[in-house]
Each structure stands twice: as structure tokens, then as C-alpha cells.
């Protein structure tokens, strides 16, 4: 955002005027203020109030001036008169710029048009703004600037502020729902000696004192399940996780999710819990369980299930009990060319699985019955070998949650890890996790919900960057 030099120069001149007048342009504390919304909610003519905010508009009328002061809760009008402040203080007030922050003391009154207003009896300069605020903050060119300079976006765009306030309420509601059910919020390491708990490429670092490689966590799953072994029966963590992969409208390398684990529960228990938390969050931030996301209505009163295994057979003729060569032949017959010796079942599932994701539904959809090859930490269903007791939740065409009945058999878990290593030489076996399982982990359900994507849905945001305060961006110089 390149501002004309003369506008910036004038602000520095105005800064010097304040200092020449003996005024601290960057102020001190201004305690005991009331928010603009509280002042309006308890408005009483003649009541004395104290407020602070940023000057967003100003209208001069000879020996008086009107200002709009903005704080987190909204705006309130302030009115100052020369005869009340005195010549010097009034002239200083008139010399303040849009964007400057002030604190005011005064009495409430209503203007002739009925607007609730503070009649200023005293004011304090709190912070001088040396860069002019943009008059317009929209358009394709400004989108990148909004993300990069989020502080300006939040000043100008009330919609952005409201989105992030909604995000905060979503997290708060999820936390309240779990706490009421007796879940304990815990914290687990963000640096792991072995990357695990989910599929994804990790960020790698090195600890100098221990002289060992460490990885920023892909997911907290392994540590949370160790807590189940230790006797913590209901735990959750609202966590930051990291994946060294591409950036898109749905992916940020650093993201927020919640993982929940409940002993003696299972996938069905996590399904019910997911529905309860999502519906509660929607009611809190929207006041309804029906909302529009990118032009399509989503009704949280209807939750459906579809079977991944059935969709694979219906769309590609692939059955879980067939050999790899049969899968390759069936895909070739449908125009998808693959070489049997160069692909694995896991690669095929990931390739064609994206083609059957539910993208057009106007209600939440639980996709169940996943193949064991892509679910190394999930418990296999007893009645259908090769299929695990797992679901992924899709809303608005996005995967929002993932859950399963946790595999707690250490022998089977070791075999799954070994199969992963055979398919991927970079995969590692987590011996400490296997040792924990050998002490005995109770049967449990585990759940992960993407907070960023849920916030996208409930704020009707097309990009994940709209709901992350400071999303990762390319270096600024490369875009200019």
C-alpha cells in the first residue's frame, strides 16, 4: 500500500505540532473506559462516561466538531465544542488525523437526529497514526494486502472483525460443550521426534543441545492416545499443527484443529459428538442451524451417511478383497492408466477417492467404511475385513472432520506400521507409542475437526485465509 508522500509528510508535521505543544503523541494508559456498545446499551441522557477509540470520521462545524470513535464493539459519536475545551485544546483536537486514537470524557446526549453522542469535556491523545488509512479496501489487488496487512483490514473492515469474533465464539462453544461432558483440555508437544498421527509432509528442525532432529507436529494424536493409556479417559486439545505442503483456498501450512479422545467410546460415539458440537457452534454464531455457504444452503437438521467402500465399487468396480492387479485392470477399463508395478493400493485409493467426495450436498455427509490401507491407526470392522470403523465429515464440499474407533491392538498396530515402511521408505515406526499400547489402551473413539474450515463454513468465507488472522504469504518483494 503506497501512500502519497505528501500525506505521510503532513502527518509527521502534525506529530511535531503535538510534541511542540507538550503533548505525548503516543499517550499513556487511559483506564476505566466503557465500550461503545455498553454505552449505547445503557444510554441515559446526562450520564458521565469515558470511552477510547480510533477516529474514523470527522465533521467540523465552525466552533464545534463531530467525530466517530471506533472500538472493538462498534462506533460512537463524540461532539466537542470550542467554548467547552478552550481555544488551545480545541485547535489541537481539530488538528488530529483520521486514524488517530484518543480517549474522551463527557456526558451523553442525543442530537436532533436522535444519535447517541458523547459531549466531550476532556480528551487525551493516545496514539498518533502516521500512515493514512485507505479510503477503499476492496478489489482483487487489495485481497493480498488485506491478508498481509491484517491490522489495516481489521481497522477498516467490520466484516473481517466479525468473522474473527465468530471464529472465537466457535472455539469457545466447542470448548464449553466438551467441558460440560467432563472432557479435560490438555497440552501436548508441538515438536515430535517422529512425525505421526496423520498423513502429511512435516517441517523438520534440529535441537542443538540434544543434537537430534525434531518435527513440527502433523497432529497430536499419538500423544493424546498415550494419555488414554495413562488413565485420562476424556481428553481434547485445541492445537496448532503443521504440514509442509501446498497453500490453497483450503490449506494453510499452519492450521488449527481440535482432537478429542474418549475411552470406551467408538466411531459412532464420535459421530454423535461431532454433530452436537457443530450444531451448537452454528446456533451460537448464526442463531440457526440453516445457513448459506457460497450460495448453497446447508441444513444441519439433516445428517446423512454414505459408504466409501460402496462408492468405490459402484464407481470403479473396486472391492476391498481384490488384489492390486484387479484394481489396476478395472481402472484401465475406465480410462485411468496405471502400471501395477508402480502403484500401491494406498496410492490408488488416494487417487480415485477424491473423485467420489460428496461436493454438492446441502446437508452434512458422513463418509464411512474406509479401506484399511489409508487408515493405519483405525480399528478394523469385525464383520467386514479390510474396512475400518472410520468416518470423514463433508460439508459445503469440504472435509471438515475425521474420526474412527481407535486401534488399540499393539500387535496389529506394529504390523500396520511395518506395512507403511515397506510402502514408504521415509515412514518411521514409533516404538514408544507401540510400547504404550503394550501397557494397554482402552477401546476408544477419536475425532479431529478442522477449526479453520468450520469457521469458513459458518462465516461464508471462500478462502481459509479469510478466517486465519495472519495466513502464510509469499515474501512481499516477490509480488511487486
VENSUL-V970698 format. One line per field, one symbol per residue. phi: phi as a letter, one per 40 degrees, with the letter a starting at -180 (. if undefined). burial: # if it has 16 or more other C-alpha atoms within 10 Angstrom, else .. Layout:
phi = ???
burial = ???
//
This chain:
phi = .ccddcccdccccccccccccgbccbfbcbcgcbcccccccbdadgccbbbbaccbaabcbgcaabbcbbbccibacbbbbccccgdcccccccccbdhcbbbbbibcabcccgccacccbaabcbacccbccccbbagdccdcccccbddcdcccccccdcccccdccccccccccccccgcbcbbbccbbcbcagacicccbbaccccfacbbcccacdcccccccdchccbbaacbcbbbcbcbacbbbcbababbbbbcgbadccccccddccccccccccbgabbabbfgbcbbccbbbbbcdcccccccbgcbccccdcccccccccbgbcabdcbbbcccccccccccbccbbcbacbccbfcccdbbcbbcccccbdgbbcabbcbafgbcbaaaacccbcccccccccccccccbdccbccccccccccchbcdabbabbccccccdccbfbcbcccbbdbccbcddccbb
burial = ..........##.##..#....###.........##..##..#.....########.#......########..########..#....#..##.###############.....#####..#########.#...#......#####.#..####...##.##.##.###.###.##....##.....###.#####...##..........################..############.......#############.#######.###.#########...###.#....###.......#####...#.###...#..###.#............###..#.......##..####################.....#########################..##.##..#......#.#...##.##..######################.#######.#.........
//
